[in-house]
Amino acid sequence: MEYIVVIRTLGTAGDKYQQLLDSLNKQTIQPSKILVYIAEGYSIPKETIGKEQYIYVKKGMVAQRALPYDEVDTEYILFLDDDLSFPENTVERMMELLQQEHADVISPDIFPNSSRSLPAEIMMRVSGRMCARRNDDYWGYKVMRNSGYSSSNPQPPS
């Protein structure tokens, strides 16, 4: 299954960005392209693996995501921020889940959302951005109707 990686950045993440690129370079299923959407006025980062293609776009969390993605020519897209990294079999596992679940989208939750402090959890819930679920043993992440999300810290399916 062919896929393209799309990364949103300002080009200032430094070592974290290099860790992301390195983790992409080690995937058991390699992307056909790594497209980096960088905000206008920012410099292309010095961190590289030599496979990135840079595209300048307007600055903004939404502006850098709500794009036509004319450069993407595969069925699957892996959307990433510039401060992530993951194990070398992550894409392989996501592709397997796509097929197994007959899914159109997979949104892995790689952050330990359930381990927030109680005050932080309350603040996220009051703001409508996140609602922790304690009794969901399968789904780690669900998008809510208000475009926030609810999260759990489930055990992976066996």
N, CA, C and O atoms as a GROMACS GRO file, in nm:
protein
  632
    1MET      N    1   0.085  -0.118   0.000
    1MET     CA    2   0.000   0.000   0.000
    1MET      C    3   0.089   0.124   0.000
    1MET      O    4   0.176   0.141   0.086
    2GLU      N    5   0.067   0.207  -0.096
    2GLU     CA    6   0.149   0.326  -0.111
    2GLU      C    7   0.088   0.443  -0.032
    2GLU      O    8  -0.034   0.457  -0.025
    3TYR      N    9   0.174   0.525   0.027
    3TYR     CA   10   0.128   0.642   0.102
    3TYR      C   11   0.229   0.755   0.091
    3TYR      O   12   0.347   0.734   0.060
    4ILE      N   13   0.180   0.874   0.117
    4ILE     CA   14   0.263   0.994   0.122
    4ILE      C   15   0.254   1.052   0.262
    4ILE      O   16   0.148   1.052   0.323
    5VAL      N   17   0.366   1.100   0.313
    5VAL     CA   18   0.369   1.168   0.442
    5VAL      C   19   0.353   1.318   0.418
    5VAL      O   20   0.417   1.374   0.329
    6VAL      N   21   0.267   1.380   0.497
    6VAL     CA   22   0.247   1.525   0.493
    6VAL      C   23   0.280   1.579   0.632
    6VAL      O   24   0.222   1.535   0.732
    7ILE      N   25   0.372   1.673   0.638
    7ILE     CA   26   0.415   1.731   0.766
    7ILE      C   27   0.388   1.881   0.764
    7ILE      O   28   0.420   1.949   0.667
    8ARG      N   29   0.328   1.931   0.870
    8ARG     CA   30   0.307   2.075   0.888
    8ARG      C   31   0.416   2.126   0.982
    8ARG      O   32   0.441   2.066   1.086
    9THR      N   33   0.480   2.238   0.943
    9THR     CA   34   0.589   2.287   1.027
    9THR      C   35   0.613   2.436   1.010
    9THR      O   36   0.572   2.497   0.910
   10LEU      N   37   0.680   2.493   1.108
   10LEU     CA   38   0.737   2.626   1.096
   10LEU      C   39   0.887   2.614   1.071
   10LEU      O   40   0.955   2.712   1.041
   11GLY      N   41   0.937   2.491   1.082
   11GLY     CA   42   1.080   2.467   1.060
   11GLY      C   43   1.166   2.498   1.181
   11GLY      O   44   1.287   2.516   1.168
   12THR      N   45   1.104   2.504   1.299
   12THR     CA   46   1.178   2.542   1.420
   12THR      C   47   1.182   2.431   1.526
   12THR      O   48   1.224   2.456   1.638
   13ALA      N   49   1.139   2.310   1.493
   13ALA     CA   50   1.132   2.202   1.592
   13ALA      C   51   1.268   2.137   1.620
   13ALA      O   52   1.280   2.061   1.717
   14GLY      N   53   1.369   2.164   1.538
   14GLY     CA   54   1.505   2.118   1.565
   14GLY      C   55   1.518   1.967   1.578
   14GLY      O   56   1.481   1.892   1.488
   15ASP      N   57   1.572   1.924   1.693
   15ASP     CA   58   1.598   1.781   1.718
   15ASP      C   59   1.471   1.696   1.707
   15ASP      O   60   1.477   1.582   1.660
   16LYS      N   61   1.357   1.751   1.751
   16LYS     CA   62   1.233   1.673   1.742
   16LYS      C   63   1.198   1.646   1.595
   16LYS      O   64   1.153   1.536   1.561
   17TYR      N   65   1.218   1.744   1.510
   17TYR     CA   66   1.192   1.726   1.367
   17TYR      C   67   1.287   1.622   1.309
   17TYR      O   68   1.245   1.538   1.229
   18GLN      N   69   1.413   1.625   1.349
   18GLN     CA   70   1.508   1.525   1.301
   18GLN      C   71   1.467   1.386   1.347
   18GLN      O   72   1.478   1.290   1.271
   19GLN      N   73   1.418   1.374   1.472
   19GLN     CA   74   1.371   1.244   1.521
   19GLN      C   75   1.254   1.193   1.439
   19GLN      O   76   1.245   1.074   1.410
   20LEU      N   77   1.164   1.285   1.401
   20LEU     CA   78   1.052   1.246   1.315
   20LEU      C   79   1.103   1.194   1.181
   20LEU      O   80   1.065   1.086   1.137
   21LEU      N   81   1.190   1.271   1.117
   21LEU     CA   82   1.244   1.229   0.988
   21LEU      C   83   1.315   1.094   0.999
   21LEU      O   84   1.298   1.008   0.913
   22ASP      N   85   1.394   1.078   1.104
   22ASP     CA   86   1.465   0.951   1.124
   22ASP      C   87   1.367   0.835   1.143
   22ASP      O   88   1.389   0.726   1.090
   23SER      N   89   1.258   0.859   1.218
   23SER     CA   90   1.162   0.751   1.239
   23SER      C   91   1.089   0.718   1.109
   23SER      O   92   1.053   0.602   1.087
   24LEU      N   93   1.066   0.817   1.022
   24LEU     CA   94   1.006   0.789   0.892
   24LEU      C   95   1.102   0.709   0.805
   24LEU      O   96   1.060   0.619   0.732
   25ASN      N   97   1.228   0.741   0.813
   25ASN     CA   98   1.330   0.674   0.733
   25ASN      C   99   1.348   0.527   0.773
   25ASN      O  100   1.398   0.447   0.695
   26LYS      N  101   1.306   0.492   0.894
   26LYS     CA  102   1.321   0.355   0.945
   26LYS      C  103   1.193   0.272   0.932
   26LYS      O  104   1.192   0.156   0.972
   27GLN      N  105   1.086   0.329   0.878
   27GLN     CA  106   0.960   0.255   0.868
   27GLN      C  107   0.976   0.131   0.780
   27GLN      O  108   1.046   0.133   0.679
   28THR      N  109   0.909   0.023   0.820
   28THR     CA  110   0.915  -0.100   0.741
   28THR      C  111   0.843  -0.083   0.607
   28THR      O  112   0.874  -0.152   0.511
   29ILE      N  113   0.747   0.008   0.603
   29ILE     CA  114   0.683   0.046   0.476
   29ILE      C  115   0.718   0.192   0.453
   29ILE      O  116   0.671   0.280   0.526
   30GLN      N  117   0.799   0.218   0.353
   30GLN     CA  118   0.848   0.353   0.327
   30GLN      C  119   0.745   0.437   0.251
   30GLN      O  120   0.673   0.384   0.166
   31PRO      N  121   0.737   0.566   0.281
   31PRO     CA  122   0.648   0.654   0.205
   31PRO      C  123   0.704   0.678   0.064
   31PRO      O  124   0.825   0.673   0.043
   32SER      N  125   0.614   0.702  -0.031
   32SER     CA  126   0.660   0.733  -0.166
   32SER      C  127   0.714   0.877  -0.173
   32SER      O  128   0.798   0.908  -0.257
   33LYS      N  129   0.664   0.964  -0.085
   33LYS     CA  130   0.711   1.103  -0.076
   33LYS      C  131   0.695   1.151   0.067
   33LYS      O  132   0.612   1.101   0.142
   34ILE      N  133   0.776   1.250   0.104
   34ILE     CA  134   0.758   1.323   0.229
   34ILE      C  135   0.740   1.469   0.190
   34ILE      O  136   0.836   1.536   0.150
   35LEU      N  137   0.617   1.518   0.201
   35LEU     CA  138   0.585   1.656   0.166
   35LEU      C  139   0.579   1.739   0.294
   35LEU      O  140   0.504   1.706   0.386
   36VAL      N  141   0.655   1.845   0.298
   36VAL     CA  142   0.662   1.930   0.417
   36VAL      C  143   0.601   2.066   0.382
   36VAL      O  144   0.654   2.139   0.298
   37TYR      N  145   0.490   2.097   0.446
   37TYR     CA  146   0.421   2.224   0.425
   37TYR      C  147   0.472   2.322   0.530
   37TYR      O  148   0.436   2.314   0.648
   38ILE      N  149   0.555   2.415   0.485
   38ILE     CA  150   0.621   2.509   0.575
   38ILE      C  151   0.560   2.648   0.557
   38ILE      O  152   0.529   2.689   0.446
   39ALA      N  153   0.545   2.719   0.668
   39ALA     CA  154   0.484   2.852   0.665
   39ALA      C  155   0.572   2.951   0.590
   39ALA      O  156   0.694   2.951   0.603
   40GLU      N  157   0.507   3.036   0.511
   40GLU     CA  158   0.577   3.141   0.437
   40GLU      C  159   0.656   3.227   0.536
   40GLU      O  160   0.610   3.257   0.646
   41GLY      N  161   0.776   3.266   0.495
   41GLY     CA  162   0.860   3.351   0.578
   41GLY      C  163   0.954   3.275   0.670
   41GLY      O  164   1.037   3.336   0.738
   42TYR      N  165   0.942   3.144   0.674
   42TYR     CA  166   1.028   3.062   0.759
   42TYR      C  167   1.130   2.990   0.671
   42TYR      O  168   1.104   2.961   0.554
   43SER      N  169   1.245   2.962   0.729
   43SER     CA  170   1.353   2.896   0.655
   43SER      C  171   1.335   2.745   0.657
   43SER      O  172   1.283   2.689   0.753
   44ILE      N  173   1.378   2.682   0.550
   44ILE     CA  174   1.377   2.536   0.544
   44ILE      C  175   1.474   2.485   0.651
   44ILE      O  176   1.588   2.532   0.658
   45PRO      N  177   1.431   2.391   0.733
   45PRO     CA  178   1.515   2.342   0.843
   45PRO      C  179   1.645   2.277   0.792
   45PRO      O  180   1.651   2.222   0.682
   46LYS      N  181   1.746   2.284   0.876
   46LYS     CA  182   1.875   2.220   0.842
   46LYS      C  183   1.866   2.069   0.863
   46LYS      O  184   1.942   1.994   0.802
   47GLU      N  185   1.774   2.023   0.946
   47GLU     CA  186   1.754   1.881   0.972
   47GLU      C  187   1.697   1.817   0.844
   47GLU      O  188   1.606   1.872   0.782
   48THR      N  189   1.751   1.703   0.807
   48THR     CA  190   1.707   1.639   0.683
   48THR      C  191   1.746   1.491   0.679
   48THR      O  192   1.838   1.447   0.748
   49ILE      N  193   1.674   1.417   0.595
   49ILE     CA  194   1.717   1.282   0.556
   49ILE      C  195   1.731   1.278   0.404
   49ILE      O  196   1.761   1.173   0.347
   50GLY      N  197   1.711   1.392   0.340
   50GLY     CA  198   1.730   1.403   0.196
   50GLY      C  199   1.612   1.358   0.111
   50GLY      O  200   1.626   1.347  -0.011
   51LYS      N  201   1.498   1.331   0.172
   51LYS     CA  202   1.381   1.283   0.097
   51LYS      C  203   1.265   1.382   0.099
   51LYS      O  204   1.161   1.357   0.038
   52GLU      N  205   1.282   1.494   0.167
   52GLU     CA  206   1.173   1.587   0.187
   52GLU      C  207   1.156   1.679   0.066
   52GLU      O  208   1.253   1.716   0.001
   53GLN      N  209   1.032   1.715   0.038
   53GLN     CA  210   0.999   1.817  -0.060
   53GLN      C  211   0.924   1.926   0.015
   53GLN      O  212   0.825   1.898   0.082
   54TYR      N  213   0.970   2.050   0.005
   54TYR     CA  214   0.911   2.161   0.080
   54TYR      C  215   0.816   2.242  -0.007
   54TYR      O  216   0.844   2.271  -0.123
   55ILE      N  217   0.703   2.277   0.053
   55ILE     CA  218   0.601   2.357  -0.014
   55ILE      C  219   0.564   2.470   0.081
   55ILE      O  220   0.520   2.446   0.193
   56TYR      N  221   0.582   2.594   0.036
   56TYR     CA  222   0.547   2.710   0.120
   56TYR      C  223   0.397   2.735   0.114
   56TYR      O  224   0.336   2.733   0.007
   57VAL      N  225   0.338   2.760   0.232
   57VAL     CA  226   0.195   2.788   0.246
   57VAL      C  227   0.176   2.897   0.349
   57VAL      O  228   0.270   2.933   0.420
   58LYS      N  229   0.055   2.949   0.358
   58LYS     CA  230   0.024   3.052   0.459
   58LYS      C  231   0.042   2.992   0.598
   58LYS      O  232   0.019   2.874   0.619
   59LYS      N  233   0.084   3.077   0.692
   59LYS     CA  234   0.106   3.033   0.829
   59LYS      C  235  -0.027   3.018   0.902
   59LYS      O  236  -0.121   3.094   0.880
   60GLY      N  237  -0.032   2.918   0.988
   60GLY     CA  238  -0.149   2.898   1.073
   60GLY      C  239  -0.180   2.752   1.090
   60GLY      O  240  -0.166   2.673   0.997
   61MET      N  241  -0.223   2.715   1.211
   61MET     CA  242  -0.252   2.575   1.241
   61MET      C  243  -0.355   2.519   1.144
   61MET      O  244  -0.340   2.407   1.095
   62VAL      N  245  -0.459   2.596   1.115
   62VAL     CA  246  -0.560   2.549   1.022
   62VAL      C  247  -0.515   2.572   0.879
   62VAL      O  248  -0.530   2.484   0.794
   63ALA      N  249  -0.460   2.691   0.850
   63ALA     CA  250  -0.418   2.724   0.714
   63ALA      C  251  -0.318   2.622   0.659
   63ALA      O  252  -0.320   2.593   0.539
   64GLN      N  253  -0.233   2.569   0.743
   64GLN     CA  254  -0.133   2.472   0.698
   64GLN      C  255  -0.190   2.330   0.689
   64GLN      O  256  -0.119   2.238   0.647
   65ARG      N  257  -0.315   2.313   0.728
   65ARG     CA  258  -0.378   2.181   0.718
   65ARG      C  259  -0.492   2.179   0.617
   65ARG      O  260  -0.513   2.079   0.549
   66ALA      N  261  -0.566   2.288   0.607
   66ALA     CA  262  -0.682   2.296   0.517
   66ALA      C  263  -0.635   2.337   0.378
   66ALA      O  264  -0.657   2.450   0.334
   67LEU      N  265  -0.572   2.244   0.311
   67LEU     CA  266  -0.510   2.269   0.181
   67LEU      C  267  -0.568   2.172   0.078
   67LEU      O  268  -0.625   2.070   0.115
   68PRO      N  269  -0.555   2.204  -0.050
   68PRO     CA  270  -0.603   2.109  -0.152
   68PRO      C  271  -0.513   1.987  -0.168
   68PRO      O  272  -0.556   1.886  -0.223
   69TYR      N  273  -0.389   1.995  -0.121
   69TYR     CA  274  -0.294   1.884  -0.130
   69TYR      C  275  -0.282   1.831  -0.274
   69TYR      O  276  -0.284   1.710  -0.298
   70ASP      N  277  -0.270   1.922  -0.367
   70ASP     CA  278  -0.256   1.886  -0.509
   70ASP      C  279  -0.134   1.799  -0.534
   70ASP      O  280  -0.129   1.727  -0.634
   71GLU      N  281  -0.036   1.806  -0.448
   71GLU     CA  282   0.088   1.730  -0.464
   71GLU      C  283   0.074   1.583  -0.425
   71GLU      O  284   0.161   1.502  -0.454
   72VAL      N  285  -0.035   1.549  -0.358
   72VAL     CA  286  -0.058   1.413  -0.311
   72VAL      C  287  -0.123   1.331  -0.422
   72VAL      O  288  -0.227   1.370  -0.475
   73ASP      N  289  -0.063   1.217  -0.455
   73ASP     CA  290  -0.117   1.134  -0.562
   73ASP      C  291  -0.133   0.988  -0.520
   73ASP      O  292  -0.134   0.898  -0.604
   74THR      N  293  -0.147   0.965  -0.390
   74THR     CA  294  -0.170   0.830  -0.339
   74THR      C  295  -0.304   0.827  -0.266
   74THR      O  296  -0.358   0.931  -0.228
   75GLU      N  297  -0.357   0.708  -0.247
   75GLU     CA  298  -0.483   0.693  -0.175
   75GLU      C  299  -0.466   0.724  -0.026
   75GLU      O  300  -0.558   0.776   0.038
   76TYR      N  301  -0.349   0.693   0.028
   76TYR     CA  302  -0.327   0.708   0.172
   76TYR      C  303  -0.230   0.821   0.200
   76TYR      O  304  -0.130   0.841   0.131
   77ILE      N  305  -0.263   0.896   0.307
   77ILE     CA  306  -0.182   1.009   0.351
   77ILE      C  307  -0.158   0.991   0.501
   77ILE      O  308  -0.251   0.962   0.576
   78LEU      N  309  -0.034   1.010   0.543
   78LEU     CA  310  -0.001   1.011   0.685
   78LEU      C  311   0.026   1.156   0.722
   78LEU      O  312   0.132   1.210   0.689
   79PHE      N  313  -0.068   1.220   0.792
   79PHE     CA  314  -0.055   1.359   0.835
   79PHE      C  315   0.019   1.364   0.968
   79PHE      O  316  -0.017   1.294   1.062
   80LEU      N  317   0.123   1.447   0.975
   80LEU     CA  318   0.203   1.454   1.097
   80LEU      C  319   0.238   1.599   1.132
   80LEU      O  320   0.249   1.685   1.045
   81ASP      N  321   0.255   1.623   1.262
   81ASP     CA  322   0.317   1.746   1.308
   81ASP      C  323   0.467   1.719   1.315
   81ASP      O  324   0.510   1.605   1.304
   82ASP      N  325   0.544   1.824   1.332
   82ASP     CA  326   0.690   1.812   1.323
   82ASP      C  327   0.759   1.767   1.451
   82ASP      O  328   0.882   1.761   1.455
   83ASP      N  329   0.683   1.736   1.555
   83ASP     CA  330   0.745   1.700   1.683
   83ASP      C  331   0.713   1.558   1.727
   83ASP      O  332   0.716   1.527   1.846
   84LEU      N  333   0.682   1.471   1.633
   84LEU     CA  334   0.647   1.333   1.664
   84LEU      C  335   0.758   1.238   1.623
   84LEU      O  336   0.844   1.274   1.543
   85SER      N  337   0.756   1.121   1.677
   85SER     CA  338   0.839   1.010   1.629
   85SER      C  339   0.772   0.883   1.678
   85SER      O  340   0.695   0.884   1.775
   86PHE      N  341   0.801   0.774   1.610
   86PHE     CA  342   0.732   0.650   1.644
   86PHE      C  343   0.813   0.530   1.602
   86PHE      O  344   0.908   0.543   1.525
   87PRO      N  345   0.777   0.410   1.651
   87PRO     CA  346   0.852   0.288   1.619
   87PRO      C  347   0.849   0.256   1.470
   87PRO      O  348   0.762   0.304   1.397
   88GLU      N  349   0.945   0.176   1.427
   88GLU     CA  350   0.963   0.148   1.284
   88GLU      C  351   0.850   0.068   1.220
   88GLU      O  352   0.841   0.063   1.098
   89ASN      N  353   0.764   0.006   1.299
   89ASN     CA  354   0.654  -0.072   1.243
   89ASN      C  355   0.519   0.001   1.253
   89ASN      O  356   0.415  -0.060   1.233
   90THR      N  357   0.520   0.129   1.284
   90THR     CA  358   0.396   0.204   1.305
   90THR      C  359   0.310   0.207   1.179
   90THR      O  360   0.191   0.177   1.186
   91VAL      N  361   0.367   0.243   1.066
   91VAL     CA  362   0.289   0.250   0.943
   91VAL      C  363   0.238   0.111   0.906
   91VAL      O  364   0.123   0.097   0.864
   92GLU      N  365   0.320   0.011   0.920
   92GLU     CA  366   0.278  -0.126   0.891
   92GLU      C  367   0.157  -0.165   0.975
   92GLU      O  368   0.061  -0.223   0.923
   93ARG      N  369   0.161  -0.134   1.104
   93ARG     CA  370   0.050  -0.166   1.194
   93ARG      C  371  -0.076  -0.088   1.155
   93ARG      O  372  -0.187  -0.142   1.159
   94MET      N  373  -0.059   0.040   1.118
   94MET     CA  374  -0.175   0.120   1.078
   94MET      C  375  -0.237   0.067   0.949
   94MET      O  376  -0.359   0.062   0.937
   95MET      N  377  -0.155   0.027   0.854
   95MET     CA  378  -0.205  -0.030   0.729
   95MET      C  379  -0.281  -0.160   0.756
   95MET      O  380  -0.386  -0.184   0.697
   96GLU      N  381  -0.228  -0.242   0.845
   96GLU     CA  382  -0.297  -0.367   0.880
   96GLU      C  383  -0.433  -0.337   0.942
   96GLU      O  384  -0.532  -0.403   0.910
   97LEU      N  385  -0.439  -0.237   1.031
   97LEU     CA  386  -0.566  -0.200   1.093
   97LEU      C  387  -0.665  -0.143   0.992
   97LEU      O  388  -0.784  -0.170   1.000
   98LEU      N  389  -0.615  -0.064   0.898
   98LEU     CA  390  -0.703  -0.011   0.792
   98LEU      C  391  -0.772  -0.126   0.720
   98LEU      O  392  -0.894  -0.122   0.698
   99GLN      N  393  -0.696  -0.227   0.684
   99GLN     CA  394  -0.753  -0.340   0.612
   99GLN      C  395  -0.843  -0.425   0.701
   99GLN      O  396  -0.953  -0.463   0.662
  100GLN      N  397  -0.795  -0.453   0.821
  100GLN     CA  398  -0.869  -0.538   0.914
  100GLN      C  399  -1.004  -0.476   0.951
  100GLN      O  400  -1.104  -0.547   0.957
  101GLU      N  401  -1.006  -0.346   0.975
  101GLU     CA  402  -1.128  -0.278   1.019
  101GLU      C  403  -1.208  -0.219   0.904
  101GLU      O  404  -1.314  -0.161   0.925
  102HIS      N  405  -1.158  -0.234   0.781
  102HIS     CA  406  -1.223  -0.174   0.663
  102HIS      C  407  -1.245  -0.025   0.686
  102HIS      O  408  -1.351   0.029   0.656
  103ALA      N  409  -1.144   0.040   0.740
  103ALA     CA  410  -1.153   0.180   0.779
  103ALA      C  411  -1.105   0.272   0.667
  103ALA      O  412  -1.027   0.231   0.581
  104ASP      N  413  -1.154   0.394   0.669
  104ASP     CA  414  -1.107   0.497   0.577
  104ASP      C  415  -1.000   0.583   0.642
  104ASP      O  416  -0.915   0.641   0.573
  105VAL      N  417  -1.003   0.591   0.775
  105VAL     CA  418  -0.912   0.678   0.850
  105VAL      C  419  -0.868   0.605   0.976
  105VAL      O  420  -0.945   0.534   1.039
  106ILE      N  421  -0.741   0.626   1.011
  106ILE     CA  422  -0.690   0.579   1.140
  106ILE      C  423  -0.621   0.698   1.204
  106ILE      O  424  -0.544   0.768   1.139
  107SER      N  425  -0.650   0.720   1.332
  107SER     CA  426  -0.589   0.832   1.403
  107SER      C  427  -0.525   0.778   1.530
  107SER      O  428  -0.589   0.778   1.636
  108PRO      N  429  -0.402   0.734   1.522
  108PRO     CA  430  -0.338   0.678   1.641
  108PRO      C  431  -0.310   0.785   1.744
  108PRO      O  432  -0.271   0.896   1.711
  109ASP      N  433  -0.331   0.750   1.868
  109ASP     CA  434  -0.308   0.842   1.978
  109ASP      C  435  -0.175   0.803   2.041
  109ASP      O  436  -0.168   0.707   2.117
  110ILE      N  437  -0.069   0.879   2.009
  110ILE     CA  438   0.063   0.842   2.060
  110ILE      C  439   0.102   0.920   2.185
  110ILE      O  440   0.212   0.903   2.238
  111PHE      N  441   0.010   1.005   2.232
  111PHE     CA  442   0.039   1.080   2.353
  111PHE      C  443  -0.038   1.020   2.471
  111PHE      O  444  -0.150   0.972   2.452
  112PRO      N  445   0.019   1.021   2.591
  112PRO     CA  446  -0.048   0.961   2.707
  112PRO      C  447  -0.154   1.055   2.766
  112PRO      O  448  -0.134   1.111   2.874
  113ASN      N  449  -0.267   1.073   2.693
  113ASN     CA  450  -0.369   1.168   2.735
  113ASN      C  451  -0.430   1.134   2.870
  113ASN      O  452  -0.463   1.225   2.947
  114SER      N  453  -0.444   1.009   2.900
  114SER     CA  454  -0.508   0.972   3.026
  114SER      C  455  -0.421   1.000   3.146
  114SER      O  456  -0.469   0.993   3.259
  115SER      N  457  -0.295   1.031   3.126
  115SER     CA  458  -0.207   1.055   3.240
  115SER      C  459  -0.194   1.204   3.272
  115SER      O  460  -0.100   1.244   3.341
  116ARG      N  461  -0.287   1.287   3.224
  116ARG     CA  462  -0.285   1.429   3.260
  116ARG      C  463  -0.319   1.444   3.408
  116ARG      O  464  -0.385   1.358   3.467
  117SER      N  465  -0.273   1.553   3.465
  117SER     CA  466  -0.310   1.582   3.603
  117SER      C  467  -0.460   1.612   3.608
  117SER      O  468  -0.519   1.650   3.507
  118LEU      N  469  -0.521   1.596   3.724
  118LEU     CA  470  -0.665   1.622   3.739
  118LEU      C  471  -0.700   1.765   3.699
  118LEU      O  472  -0.796   1.784   3.625
  119PRO      N  473  -0.625   1.869   3.746
  119PRO     CA  474  -0.659   2.005   3.703
  119PRO      C  475  -0.650   2.023   3.551
  119PRO      O  476  -0.734   2.092   3.492
  120ALA      N  477  -0.551   1.962   3.487
  120ALA     CA  478  -0.538   1.973   3.341
  120ALA      C  479  -0.653   1.901   3.272
  120ALA      O  480  -0.706   1.949   3.171
  121GLU      N  481  -0.692   1.787   3.325
  121GLU     CA  482  -0.803   1.712   3.267
  121GLU      C  483  -0.933   1.790   3.279
  121GLU      O  484  -1.013   1.794   3.186
  122ILE      N  485  -0.954   1.853   3.395
  122ILE     CA  486  -1.074   1.935   3.416
  122ILE      C  487  -1.075   2.052   3.319
  122ILE      O  488  -1.179   2.083   3.260
  123MET      N  489  -0.960   2.118   3.302
  123MET     CA  490  -0.951   2.231   3.210
  123MET      C  491  -0.983   2.189   3.066
  123MET      O  492  -1.053   2.260   2.995
  124MET      N  493  -0.931   2.075   3.025
  124MET     CA  494  -0.957   2.027   2.890
  124MET      C  495  -1.106   1.994   2.872
  124MET      O  496  -1.164   2.021   2.767
  125ARG      N  497  -1.167   1.937   2.975
  125ARG     CA  498  -1.309   1.903   2.966
  125ARG      C  499  -1.396   2.028   2.963
  125ARG      O  500  -1.489   2.037   2.884
  126VAL      N  501  -1.366   2.125   3.049
  126VAL     CA  502  -1.444   2.250   3.055
  126VAL      C  503  -1.433   2.325   2.922
  126VAL      O  504  -1.531   2.382   2.875
  127SER      N  505  -1.316   2.325   2.862
  127SER     CA  506  -1.297   2.395   2.735
  127SER      C  507  -1.360   2.320   2.618
  127SER      O  508  -1.372   2.376   2.509
  128GLY      N  509  -1.400   2.196   2.640
  128GLY     CA  510  -1.461   2.117   2.534
  128GLY      C  511  -1.360   2.054   2.439
  128GLY      O  512  -1.398   1.993   2.339
  129ARG      N  513  -1.232   2.068   2.470
  129ARG     CA  514  -1.129   2.017   2.380
  129ARG      C  515  -1.105   1.867   2.397
  129ARG      O  516  -1.068   1.799   2.302
  130MET      N  517  -1.127   1.816   2.520
  130MET     CA  518  -1.096   1.676   2.543
  130MET      C  519  -1.180   1.624   2.658
  130MET      O  520  -1.204   1.694   2.757
  131CYS      N  521  -1.225   1.502   2.644
  131CYS     CA  522  -1.300   1.436   2.749
  131CYS      C  523  -1.238   1.299   2.770
  131CYS      O  524  -1.239   1.216   2.679
  132ALA      N  525  -1.186   1.274   2.888
  132ALA     CA  526  -1.124   1.144   2.917
  132ALA      C  527  -1.234   1.041   2.944
  132ALA      O  528  -1.330   1.069   3.015
  133ARG      N  529  -1.219   0.922   2.886
  133ARG     CA  530  -1.311   0.812   2.910
  133ARG      C  531  -1.238   0.706   2.990
  133ARG      O  532  -1.128   0.665   2.953
  134ARG      N  533  -1.296   0.665   3.096
  134ARG     CA  534  -1.230   0.568   3.184
  134ARG      C  535  -1.270   0.424   3.154
  134ARG      O  536  -1.197   0.331   3.189
  135ASN      N  537  -1.385   0.403   3.091
  135ASN     CA  538  -1.438   0.267   3.077
  135ASN      C  539  -1.438   0.216   2.934
  135ASN      O  540  -1.516   0.127   2.900
  136ASP      N  541  -1.354   0.270   2.851
  136ASP     CA  542  -1.348   0.227   2.711
  136ASP      C  543  -1.220   0.147   2.695
  136ASP      O  544  -1.110   0.203   2.701
  137ASP      N  545  -1.233   0.018   2.675
  137ASP     CA  546  -1.114  -0.066   2.670
  137ASP      C  547  -1.069  -0.098   2.528
  137ASP      O  548  -0.984  -0.184   2.508
  138TYR      N  549  -1.125  -0.028   2.427
  138TYR     CA  550  -1.084  -0.057   2.290
  138TYR      C  551  -1.038   0.068   2.215
  138TYR      O  552  -0.925   0.072   2.167
  139TRP      N  553  -1.124   0.168   2.206
  139TRP     CA  554  -1.091   0.288   2.128
  139TRP      C  555  -1.011   0.385   2.213
  139TRP      O  556  -1.053   0.420   2.323
  140GLY      N  557  -0.897   0.428   2.162
  140GLY     CA  558  -0.813   0.521   2.235
  140GLY      C  559  -0.847   0.665   2.208
  140GLY      O  560  -0.811   0.754   2.286
  141TYR      N  561  -0.919   0.690   2.097
  141TYR     CA  562  -0.937   0.827   2.054
  141TYR      C  563  -1.066   0.834   1.974
  141TYR      O  564  -1.087   0.754   1.883
  142LYS      N  565  -1.152   0.928   2.005
  142LYS     CA  566  -1.274   0.950   1.928
  142LYS      C  567  -1.291   1.100   1.907
  142LYS      O  568  -1.272   1.179   1.999
  143VAL      N  569  -1.329   1.138   1.785
  143VAL     CA  570  -1.356   1.278   1.756
  143VAL      C  571  -1.498   1.308   1.803
  143VAL      O  572  -1.591   1.233   1.772
  144MET      N  573  -1.514   1.419   1.878
  144MET     CA  574  -1.645   1.456   1.929
  144MET      C  575  -1.714   1.550   1.829
  144MET      O  576  -1.650   1.606   1.741
  145ARG      N  577  -1.844   1.566   1.844
  145ARG     CA  578  -1.922   1.650   1.754
  145ARG      C  579  -1.874   1.794   1.753
  145ARG      O  580  -1.891   1.863   1.653
  146ASN      N  581  -1.817   1.842   1.862
  146ASN     CA  582  -1.769   1.981   1.868
  146ASN      C  583  -1.627   1.993   1.812
  146ASN      O  584  -1.564   2.098   1.827
  147SER      N  585  -1.577   1.890   1.750
  147SER     CA  586  -1.444   1.876   1.692
  147SER      C  587  -1.333   1.866   1.796
  147SER      O  588  -1.215   1.868   1.762
  148GLY      N  589  -1.370   1.854   1.921
  148GLY     CA  590  -1.273   1.816   2.024
  148GLY      C  591  -1.253   1.666   2.014
  148GLY      O  592  -1.293   1.604   1.916
  149TYR      N  593  -1.192   1.608   2.114
  149TYR     CA  594  -1.173   1.463   2.111
  149TYR      C  595  -1.190   1.405   2.249
  149TYR      O  596  -1.175   1.474   2.350
  150SER      N  597  -1.220   1.278   2.253
  150SER     CA  598  -1.224   1.207   2.380
  150SER      C  599  -1.119   1.098   2.371
  150SER      O  600  -1.096   1.039   2.266
  151SER      N  601  -1.057   1.073   2.483
  151SER     CA  602  -0.948   0.975   2.480
  151SER      C  603  -0.956   0.881   2.597
  151SER      O  604  -1.020   0.908   2.699
  152SER      N  605  -0.889   0.772   2.579
  152SER     CA  606  -0.881   0.666   2.678
  152SER      C  607  -0.738   0.617   2.675
  152SER      O  608  -0.660   0.660   2.590
  153ASN      N  609  -0.703   0.529   2.763
  153ASN     CA  610  -0.572   0.468   2.759
  153ASN      C  611  -0.594   0.317   2.751
  153ASN      O  612  -0.564   0.244   2.846
  154PRO      N  613  -0.647   0.271   2.634
  154PRO     CA  614  -0.686   0.130   2.625
  154PRO      C  615  -0.569   0.036   2.607
  154PRO      O  616  -0.458   0.076   2.573
  155GLN      N  617  -0.599  -0.090   2.630
  155GLN     CA  618  -0.504  -0.196   2.596
  155GLN      C  619  -0.519  -0.222   2.448
  155GLN      O  620  -0.632  -0.219   2.398
  156PRO      N  621  -0.411  -0.248   2.377
  156PRO     CA  622  -0.425  -0.277   2.234
  156PRO      C  623  -0.509  -0.401   2.212
  156PRO      O  624  -0.504  -0.495   2.292
  157PRO      N  625  -0.587  -0.404   2.101
  157PRO     CA  626  -0.668  -0.523   2.074
  157PRO      C  627  -0.580  -0.645   2.052
  157PRO      O  628  -0.471  -0.634   1.995
  158SER      N  629  -0.627  -0.760   2.097
  158SER     CA  630  -0.546  -0.882   2.080
  158SER      C  631  -0.582  -0.955   1.954
  158SER      O  632  -0.524  -1.059   1.924
   0.00000   0.00000   0.00000
